[in-house]
Amino acid sequence: MTTAIEVLPHDAQQYDLSATPLHWARTPDDGPTLHVAGTLGWDLDVVGPAPVAAADLVRVATSAYLADRRTPRPTTFVRTIDLTAHTVDPEPWNGAPGELLEDLLHWLTGDVWHLCAVPAAPTGRTQAPLPPADDVMLLSGGLDSLCGAVDHLHDGTARIHLSHYDGSTAIRRAQNAASSWLRSQAPRPLRHHSIKIRQVGPPTEPSSRSRSLLFAALAAATAATASSPQVTVPENGFTSINPPLTTARGGTLTTRSTHPGTFNRLNALLTALGIPVSVANPYLHSTKGELMQRAHDRTGSALLTAAAATMSCGKLNGGRYPGGNANLNCGLCVACLVRRGSFTTGPYIDPTVYLVDHLAGPAREKLLRNRRRDLTDVQQAVLSGIDEIDILAVGDLPPDTDYDAIVDLCQRGLQELSRVLLP
């Protein structure tokens, strides 16, 4: 079954009358529409006067994200989404760059995407320029992004830290905590841009695998506006490769947000669009624990309090348990177990308060039951190990990949997991 969705400025005419329209206010001053809310309007005022190709990349990526959240995933898992996106210059998106975008979305979500770009006139408002920067670094609110920021905090680079959040209070809270702590440590004022975009009301589809494209598009447009040649995505290599812990977790069932294949496709798209920005992860060959150790070496124990406030959990539903807390990492999903393993690499303890330790009685038992699959998959992976075949199960890697180094990285990641005390 095919779902047709059209994302358009709130004052524009719909092109495909058979599609479900999602109206997007041109600016936050126009107020939220029935479908889209946030600090990011269709005119991208908060990004600044970005080149047309970069601004349209954000519009298309946002449209895909909204369509992704609006389209429920069937029992057959694969969806077909016909997306109509309003852009200033639709020509590239109806050619080779559009095909690259469709391939990237298929890679990220496992779905079949058909993109049709149609013209929409900009309002012509004058946008404030961004001061130049040498780097745009993602600040997601997670532990890796905090450690990456710490690692680069004193390198003298003119940097913009960029955050995106939607309806999650926990993510927003973690981003604010990280930004506040980094400001207290930075040798000069910290530039932090925080952008909100979300679908109004609860999402029809709980997963949001296209969000990584939206985040990267926002960063690339910000970089292009600030004349920065690069976007830095701090993510440990074990999580980026995200090897399937069991055969049931392979292929598109495994998140590919920061996989090298994602960046390879994204950089090809940026080149095809003529956007002079590249996206890279400098920690591809580091485990989470090694990245944590690197940041700890920079700041000492002061890092631990800030680290405890970061959000790594892949299943943020703590508020659904009696006595629970939606702002806590659960402590038992795979992402949380990798996080907990990272604190075993140095002479320090994990100060994080996890949901599993916060709950008691039947509520805790329910959480343990709900996470039993994660726990058993981690145990099996620790016993079985990871080889090249497991890594290839996630998808293709760039041609210049050193597979021996990647296998060694994953084995070190498993060693960190093996040191986590499981309930």
N, C-alpha and C positions, 0 to 999 in steps of 0.2 A: 504493500500500500504506500502511496506517495502522499506526502504532506507538503502543501504549498504555502509559503509564508512570505509576506512582503513587509520590509521595514522601511519606513518613510518618515520624513519630517512631518511634524504635526499639521503644517499648513500646506502640504503638497497633495497632489492628486494621485490616486492609486492607479497603477498601470495594469496589474493583473487582478481583475475583479473576482477571479475564482480563488485567489489566495486569501489567507487570513491576514488582515493588516495589523501591524504593530506600530503605533504612532509614537514618534520620538520627538520630544520638544527640542526646538533649535537651541535654546539656552536654558539654564536652570531658572532664569528670571521669568520664563514663560510658564513656569510651574510644571509639576509632573503631569504627564498624560495618563490616559487610562491604562497604558501598557508599559511605559518605561519611566524610571525615575533615577535621580542621582545628580552628581555635580557635573557630569559630562553631557553636554547637549550636542545635537547633530552638527552644529557649527564648530565644535571643539575649541571653545574659547579658553578652556583651562590648559589646553596643549600649547596655544599660541599660534602664530602664523606659520604653520607647517607647510612644506611643499605639498602641492595638490596630490601627488601620488601617495605620500605618507599619510596625509589626512584621509584620503579615500581608503587606504589600508585599514585605518582604525574604524571607519564606517562599515566596511565590509566585515571585519573581524567582530565588531559589536553586533552586527546583524546576524552573523552566524551563531554567536553566543546566545542571543535572545531566541533564535529559532531552535537551537539545541535544547534550551530550557523549556521551550513551549511544546516540544514534540515528545510524547511518551514513547518509551522504548518497548516494542512488542516482544512477545515471547520468543520470536525468531531472532531477537537481539538486533538485527540490522534494520535500520530505517532508511528510507529514501526521502530526501528533503530537497524540494525545489525552492531556492531562495532568490527572491528579487530584492536587490539592495540599491538604494538611491545614492549616487555618487556625483561629484562634480565633473569628473572625466570618466565616463563608462567604458571608453574604447579599450584600454588595456585589460579590463576585467572580462571582456567578451572575447579575448584572445588568449595568447600563451600564458600571461600571468594569471588569468582566471583559471586556466587548467591546472597550473601549479598550486593555486589556492585550493581547488577542489581535491587535489591529491593530498595536500597537507591535512585538510579536514578529514578525509577518509582515513589517513594514517592515525590521526589523533582519536577519532571517535569510532572508527570501524563502520561508519555509515556511508551511503552513497549520496553525494552532494551534486546538485546542478545549480550553478550560479548564473543569474542574469542581472547585469548592471544596467540601470536606467539613469538618465540625467536629472539632476536637481540643481537649481540655481542657488549659490551661496547668498547670504543676506547682504554681504558687502560691508559688514561691520569691521571697524579697525580693531585688530587684536594686539595686545601688548607683547612686545618681543621678549624672548627669554635671554638672559645673559648667557654668554658662551660657556660651554662645559667641555671637558675632555672625556667624560665617561658618564653613562647613565647606568646605575646599578639598581636592580630590583630589590625591594625591601618587602618581602611577603608577610612578615610576622612570624616566620618559621625560624628554627634554630640555625639552619645553614645560612640564611640571609643575614642574620645577626652576626654570625662568626665571620662571614665574608666581609661585611662592613667593617668589623673590628680589624680584620687583617689588612685592610686598605686605608684605615682611618688616618694614618700619619704619613701617607706616601706623597703628600703634596699635590695630589691631583684635584683639579676643579671638577667636582662630581655632583650629580643630581641623584638622590635616592628616590625611587618611584614606587608607590604602593597602589594596588587596586583592591577594592573590596566591594561586596554586593550587599546581601542582606544579613550576613553573619556578624553579629555583635562580637563574638569571640575573636574572629580574625581582626576586626577593626581595633579591638582592645589590645591585641598582641602587637599590631603595627604601631599603635600610639606609644605603647610601653617601650618598644625597641627604639623608636625615634627619640623619645624623651631621654632614654639612657645614653644613646649615642651622642646626643647634644651635650650631655654633661661630660663626655669624654673627649669630644672633638677639639682639636687645637684652634679651629676657626668655625664660624657659623655653619651649621649643617643645612644643606638645601634638601628639603624633603617635600615632594609633591604627592598628594594623596587624592586619588580619583575614585569616585563611586559611580557605578552603573549597575542597575538591576532591573529585573522584570517586576512590575507591580503585582503584588499578591503572591501566594505560594507558587513555586514552579511546578509545572506539570510533570517534568522529568527531574528526578533528584540528582542525577549525575551531571557534571559540567566539564567534560573533557576538552571542550573547545575554549575553556577559560584561559588556558596557557597561551593560545594564539592571541586572544584579546590583550592579555598582559604584555606579551612581546610586541604587539602592534603599537600599543600605547608607548612603550619604551622606545621603539624605533622612531616613532613620530616625534617624541620629545627630543631624542638625540638629533634628528635631522633639523629640528627647529633651533636647537642650541649649538649647531655645527659640531656635534660630537661624532666621531667616527665609529663609536662602539657602544654596545650594550653588554653589560656584565651580569651574568646570572649565577649567583653563588649557590651551588648545589653539589653535595657530595656525589662521587661517581657511582657508588653502590646504588643509591636511590635513582640516579639518572639512568643507569643501565636497567635498573629494576628487573633483575633476572627472575623468572617465575620460580617460586619456591617449590611448586609442584606442577605437574603437567596441566592441571586444571586452571592454572593461572596464566598460561601462555597467550601469545598473540595479542589481539586487541583487548583481551580481558586484563592486560597489564597496562597501567598508566604510562604514557609516553611523554609527559609534560616537558621534561628536560633531557630526553634521550638524544644522543648525538645525531640520530637520524632525523629528529625534529629540527634541530638547528641547521643541519645540512639542507633540508628542504626550505626552511625559513630563509636562510641566506641566499639560496637560489632565487626565491621569490623577490627578495629585496633587490638583488642584482637585476632581475628582469624588469623591475619597476624603475630602475635608475635611482634607487635610494642609497646614498653612499654611507651605509651603516652596516656593521656586521654584529652578529650576536654570538657570544661565546661563554663557555663555562670554564673558568680557570682551575676548577677543582675536580675535573673529570677523573683524575687518577688518585683521588683521596677518598678514604672512607669518611663517614660522619665523625667517627671518633678522632681521626687524624685532623680533620678540619676543626673540631672542637679543641684539640690539643694545641693547634697552631694559634687559635684565638686566645686561648688561656695563657699561652706563652707571652702574648702581647700585653695582657692586662692583669694577669693573676686572678685571684679569687673574686675580684670585683665583677668578673664576667658571670659568675654563677647565679647571682640574684637576677640579672637581666635574662639569662638563659632560662631560668625557671618560669618566666612570664611569656616565653615564646609558645607558639602553637604549631604542633607537628601532627596532630591526630588526623587520621583519615576517616574517622567515623564520629563526627561531632554531634552526638545526640544525648549528651549527659543529662540534659534537662528532662528527658523522658522517664528517668528512673526516680522512684520515690526518694526524696532526700538528695537528689543529684544536683549537678551544676553544669550548665551548658558551656561554661568558660574553662572547663578542665579537659586536658588531654586524658583519654580513657585509660591509657597505660597498657592496653592489651591488643590493640590492632597491630598489624605489621608495621605501620609507620611509627607507632609509639614504641614498639619493641626495638626497632632500629635506633630510635632516639635514646632509649634507655641504655642500649649497648654502647652508645658513644661516650657515655659518662664513665665507662669502665676502663678507658684507655689511659687515664692519668691519676695523679694522687689527689683525687677529689671525689666527692659523693654527689649524687643527683639530688638537688634541692626541690625538684618539681613535685607538686602535689597532684597525684593522679586520681582519676575518678575511682579506680578500683580500690584505692586505699581510703577514699573519702566515704564510699558507701559501706553499708553494713547489712547483715541479715539477708532477707529474701532479695533485696535490690542488688546486692553484690553477687549473689548466686545467679540472678538473671543475667547480669552483665557477663559473668564467666561463661554461661551457656551460650550467649550470643557471640562471644569471641572465641569459642572453642575451636572453630575451623582455623582461625588465624594462628592460634597457639600450636595446633597439631601440624600445620603447614611449616611453621618455623622449625619445630622439632625435627620434622622429616628432612628439611633442607640442610640442617646442621649435620645430620647423620649421613646424608647422601652426597653432600657437596654440590658444586656447580661446575659445569664444563662448557666448552664452546657451543655444544648443541643446545644447552639450556639458554645461553645468551642469544643465540640466533632465533630462538623461539619468540623473543620479544619483537623481532623485526630486523631489517637490514641496518648495518652500520656503514659509515663512510668508507670509501675504498682504502684510505691510508690508516685504518684502525690497526693497532697492535693487539691482536687477540690474546697473546700470552699475557700482556700487561693487564688486560681487562679481566681475564680469568683470575690472575693473582689478586687483583683488586677485589673481586667478588669473594674470593676465599678469605681475604682479610675482613671483609664485611661480615661474613658468616662467623668468623672467630669472635667478633664483637657481640653478635647475637647469641653465641653460645654461652657467653658470660652473664646473660640476663637470667635472674632467678625467676622461673615461671611458677605460677600458682598451681 
